[in-house]
């Protein structure tokens, strides 16, 4: 495997956390025995943006959110949320944020509207239930019980509960996991509308398309560390390529041979295919087919696509996100 490329300079911000930011983190650390779940990470979330923590299961995304939400105590570092030190002002910080968990347990005997009314009663000021139902497109389900909702409808109800206190800062922990494509798109639309209304959103996800579509900026986590941080376009730009060529080659040429093809900025063998990142698709394809013919290699499943965050993760770590 080639040495990891250099990520952006903003991967580990130096100095003190900035309480003027909606979220500001420096040197955040969490251990479970000898296992380091969060390893000295640092980032800022700016007002009115969607900031994504992207990484595989076990990368430290949920642990980071739980620390920022005041649910779990950090072992080290600084964390300011809504201008408050989470360690010292946990209760006050929790009153200023909204949280959607991966799974939400609700009272089966309460209707959707009654559930929103109950949760609203926990705060000095709450958005009326009917307004929340319109926000998440659940008006027709106001009298339904949570257990009778579809998966997508339950996630939209969970989002409504996160918004009940009209927070300026919202945490979404893998909000679309387990949803069908239509439900995912509906929830994406709602999240974008929240940003347009000036809310700041921190979300975790292991879906590349979700991060690429929704997020203004992204921090990629792996083994508890932030390995790259930038806009989606900036991260993809680290590849230095305009396209990705995928194909199965049998027998496969060495990676160094593929890297030597015209236009190729990098190349590697995946689990069952070769990936070539190229700045000149036509030159690379012609040279690849000539190479395969000269070596007697069969070329199957040839596919060309624009570079994605999946390509970036593979480049940084040497493995696919879901391996």
ABEGO torsion letter per residue (X at the ends): XBBBBBBBAAABBBEBBBAABABBBBGBBBBBEABBABBGBBBBBBBGBBBBBBEBBGAGAAAAAAAAAGABBBABEBBBBGGBBAAAAAAAAAAABBBBBABBBBBAABBAAAAAAAAAAABABBBBAAAAAAAAGAAAAAABBAAABBAAAAAAAAAAAAAAAGBABBBBBGAABGBBAAAAAAAAAAAAAAAAAGBBBBBBBABAAAAAAABABBBBBBGGBBABBBBAAAAAAAAGBABBBBBBBOBBBBAAAAAABBGBABBBBBAABBBBBBABAAAAAAAAAAAAAAAGBBBBGBBBBBBBAAAAAAAAAGBBAAX
